[in-house]
């Protein structure tokens, strides 16, 4: 039953994403010809896509706190590729993602075309380049979201925050908002534990196998908690430590 449910959900997700993306490309093409900004259109597209994804995968999202309005700089813990769904549903934003995402078949191209910034964290020069993009990417229509852990985790704790991508906010004394995301599944009714079926980390499963496992769940519960007040700090290493502590303080570990 889980396998059939997963197949149906993934099929719907693929069709929905491709059809909606086709519409996005047509409108974005017209905006480009007219030399108009497509940020508002992209925000609408990502919000509508996230609404559809949350319905198809039956993700029930609880929001605590008040999401910031653009322009903003926000950091979050990182558990899964579906973290973008609750974030896009609550924020007008774009993301900084690791370069490996750009190489995903089909998805990599689509993610790049909607304005996500890619960074090679192993190269200091590339981190500097992305920090420059961040400085130009924050405006009244969008904020920037960064995952300073640098990778996903199993939700047992918050991983150490890496300072390099906080350089922009530290050097300009820009306030940094933060949030914490966690997931649960309905294990009592046969769902896989969230740590194994929602969190995507390590080398446990290939991407496609994990997607099928995730989609096999009857429902997924997500809670996203936004901070009450942002942090200011002009030293990126100190800022990273403080943000890590703040996110940990509002994060409930996953069993």
Secondary structure, 3 states (H helix, E strand, C coil): CHHHHHHHHHHHHHHHHHHHHHHHHHHHHHHHHCCCCCHHHHHHHHHHHHHHHHHHCCEEEEEECCCCCCCCEEEECCCCCCHHHHHHHHCCEEEEEEHHHHHCCCHHHHHHHCCCEEECCCCHHHHHHHHHHHHHHCECCEEEEECCCCCCCCCCCCCCCCCHHHHHHHHHCCCEEEEEEEEEECHHHCCCCHHHHCCCCCCCCCHHHHHHHHHCCCCEEEEEEECCCCECCCCHHHHHHHHHHHHHHHCCCCC
